[in-house]
Amino acid sequence: MDRGAALRAVRTPCPGGGRPYAGGMYARRRRAYFLLMGGCLFLFVSAWSFVRLFSVEAAVALCVVAMVIPPIAAMVANRRGPDDRWWDDPSGDPKSDEWWDELDGKRRHED
């Protein structure tokens, strides 16, 4: 799938007439992720640039705090919001979509 087709697929409405899959949600997650990771980088660099000159223990504490931030940033970036309807978007594979619809009870499979 080329880039243009992927962008058009994102802009199409959800099945069932819902609102379009918002790209703003990704921007919000990306912004939060980069803010957290920027804070992590700032803590780590400042700890060993100038905080260590005053207190090595404080520099180590800053590094411990910086160590905890990346997993939190990953959780924030991958969190699904209440309006995220990712599970009912079609995958593009008709057989797979039919199978998932049958599992979800949307369509009954006739034997």
N, C-alpha and C positions, 0 to 999 in steps of 0.2 A: 504494500500500500504506500503510495507516494505521500508526501507531506500535505499536499493540497486535499487529497481524499481524506486523510486523517482529520484535518481541520474541519472539513465539511461534515464528517461523521460526528464530531463533537458538537457542532452547532445545530444538528437536527434534533427535533423534540423527542422526548422519551416516548416509548410505546404507551398507548393508552391515553395520549393527548396531554401528558404532563408538561411542565415547563422545560425549556432546554437545559441540558446538562451544563451547569454554570462553570465557567472557567475561573470565576472569582474565588471559588472555594480553593482552587489550587494556588492562586496568588496569595491568599491568606495563610495557607499552610507553609508555602515557600518563605514568606516574609517572617513568620514565627520561627521557622527552622534556622534561617540565616541570622536572625537576631540572637537566638540561643547559641549558635555556633560561633558567632562573632564575640559574644560575651565569654565563651569558653576560651577562645584564642587570646582575647584580651587578658583574662586572668592568668593564663599560662605564661604569656610573654612578660607581663608586668611582674609576675612572681620572681622570675629569674633575671629580669633586667635591673630592677631597682628595689624591690621589697626584700630580696635576700641581703642587701647591704645593711638593712636595719634588723632583720630577724629571719634566720633560716627556718625556724619553726613556722612562722607566718607564711613564708613562701611555700613550704610543704603543704600547709593547710589550704592555701589557694589552689595548689595543684590537685589536691584531693577533691575540692569543690569542682574544679574544672573537669576532673575525671568523671564526675557523676552527670554532667550536663549532656554529653552526646547521646546516651540512651534515652534521656528525657526528650531531647530534640527529635529523635527518630520517632518516638511515640506520638509527639505532637504533630509531626509532619504526616504521619500515616493514620491519624485519627479520622474516623468517619463522623460527619455531622448528622443531625436528625433529618436534614433534607437531602442527604446523599442517597440516591436510589440506584446504586451501582449493581445490585443483585438482579434487577429485572431488565437491564439493558441487554439487547440481543447480541450474541457473540459473532454472528455472521455465518456460523455453520448451522444450516437448517436442521440437520440431524441432531446435533447437540442441543440446539434451542428446543426442539420438540421433546427431547428426553428430559431436559430440565423443567419444561412446562408440565410434563406428565408428573414428575416428582413433586412439583409445587401444587399440583391439583388444578392447574389452570385449564388443562384439557385432559379428558379421559382417553386413554389408549384403547381403541376397539380391537379386540382379538379376532 
